[in-house]
């Protein structure tokens, strides 16, 4: 395993844990953050898999006895292309999986912001009036 594979898989696990914590604590922002981390981990792990596949192709070509760079590239190209397609598919799947959660969280956060504004508006107005009165008194 290479560095990207390890980091990617660690990010996926961290994302799952974060998303689960967000669900338990009823914090939609945390759920979205977890899913985004999970998607980033999926992409990074796939990139590591692609690198590993390309490296294996080069190693196979060397073992077969081909020594020129051109021959090594030709041997590694099919595996690298397949791995790149796999990375793209995984990234797309991760995006599709995270998109509904992000949209739902955005709606929830907008609703919460509206509610907070409605509740805070009278208090803000009263505080503003009080500050204005104090300012007038000092003059």
C-alpha positions, 0 to 999 in steps of 0.5 A: 500500500502506498501513502495515498491509499492509507490516507484515503482509507483513513479519511473515509473512516474519519468521515464515517465517524464524523457523519455518524456523530453528526447524526447522533448529535443532530448537527446537520453541518457535522453530517455534511462535513463527514460525508465530504471527508468520506468522499475525499477519502474515497477519491484519494484511496482511488488515486493511490490504487491507480498509482499502485496499479501503474507501478505494478505494470512497470514492475511486470514489464521490467520482469518480462525483460523490456528495458526501454522506457517506451516499452515500460510505458506501453506496458503500464498504460492499460493499467493506468488507464483502467485505474484512472477510469476507476478513480473517476467512477469512484469520485462521481459516486462519492459526489452523488452520494454526498449531494442529497445530504448537502442539499438537505443540510443547506435547507435545514440550516436556512430554516434554522437561520430564519428562525433565529432571525425571527426570534432575535429581531425583537431583541435586537430592536430593543437593544438598539433602542436602549443604546440609542437612548443612552447615547441621547442621554449622554449628549 
